[in-house]
């Protein structure tokens, strides 16, 4: 899902002709996914039960 959001945010909507064109949005989405997962892990371990 993050790949589609990143592709639209970077202006790729309705202009993708090859799968290779999604390389940059996929990298952006992967970065956001890692940050999001890291933030969730931080909240889990920083909580009262962590």
C-alpha positions in Angstrom: 0.0 0.0 0.0 2.8 2.4 0.8 4.2 1.9 -2.7 1.0 3.2 -4.2 0.9 6.2 -1.8 4.5 7.1 -2.6 3.9 6.7 -6.3 1.0 9.1 -6.2 2.9 11.6 -3.9 5.8 11.6 -6.4 3.5 12.3 -9.3 3.5 8.8 -10.9 -0.3 8.5 -11.2 -1.4 7.2 -14.6 2.1 7.4 -16.0 3.6 4.0 -15.1 4.5 2.1 -18.3 7.1 -0.3 -16.9 7.6 -1.9 -13.6 11.1 -0.4 -13.3 9.6 3.0 -13.0 8.3 2.1 -9.6 11.8 1.7 -8.2 12.0 5.2 -6.7 8.5 5.1 -5.1 9.3 1.6 -3.8 12.5 2.9 -2.1 10.6 5.8 -0.5 7.8 3.4 0.6 10.4 1.0 2.1 12.0 3.9 4.0 8.7 5.0 5.4 7.8 1.4 6.3 11.1 0.9 8.2 10.6 4.2 10.1 6.9 3.3 10.9 7.8 -0.2 12.1 10.7 1.2 14.2 8.4 3.8 15.7 5.9 1.1 16.7 8.7 -1.0 18.2 10.0 2.0 20.1 6.5 2.6 21.5 6.1 -1.0 22.5 9.4 -1.1 24.4 9.1 2.4 25.9 5.6 1.7 27.3 4.9 0.7 30.9 5.1 -3.1 30.2 8.2 -2.9 28.0 
